[in-house]
Amino acid sequence: MAEQLDESVDQTYLKLVSNDNREFTIEKKFDCISNVIRTSSESDPTASEISLPSVKGDILSKIIEYMSYHKGVEPQLVERPLRSRNMKDVVKDLWDAEFIDGLGENKQILYDLILAANYMDIKSLLFLGCAKVGSLIKGQPLEKIKDLLSVKPPSSSSPASS
């Protein structure tokens, strides 16, 4: 769904480039949620492209989906402590609950999203991601928590014991 940014297009759009060179276009007015993007835009108002070397393309697409939905308005932060394990009971916006629940099915994507939200300084998304992790471990026994917080390495080989 990413569109190429034409040089003739006015400065209402901004191209974001991930570390795997995937390009995404977002309206500049939606960049307020990310302090990194907003600061970059303010420091060079003529810039039409911002590189995000610490963010993968698949994660950036999710972040842009989040930013576009909220239209540049930072949503209310998740209340702490969590009242429930169900994200629909924790967040004010049902869309946020469905968005983060969909990502929570894959721990690695959820963790990458949290890291990218931290890097891009998107406080509401960072808190939302951390609340999802909290909801996954809330009320669980220690062994289950260890399993939930571990991410298996991609290779199936294990280190040799000595």
Disulfide bonds with the S-S distance in Angstrom:
none
